Amino acid sequence: MQKKENNQTQAAMEFQSIVRNNIRMILARFPQKQESFALSLQLSQASISKKLNGKADWTSADIANAAGLIKLFYIAILPVL
């Protein structure tokens, strides 16, 4: 696998992209402002914005908390490997 400058493999970057897109789709389906979503995850709005725009990574805790917030199984946000 090819490594990028930020020391992530291509697979890791694709994983982040899939999670980011899945969370974007979920937020579009259940509209709420980034501020309220961020507060629910105990993050700042700026942090959510960075994660949604690919400037910061979604951690496993972020993903689990987001899934719990919208009452989905953790696996629903993750890509099928």
Buried (B, 14 or more C-beta within 10 A) or exposed (E): EEEEEEEBEEEBBEBBEBBBEBBEEBBEEEEEEBEEBBBBBEBEBEBBBBBBEEEBBBEEEBBEBBBEBBEBEEEEBBEEE
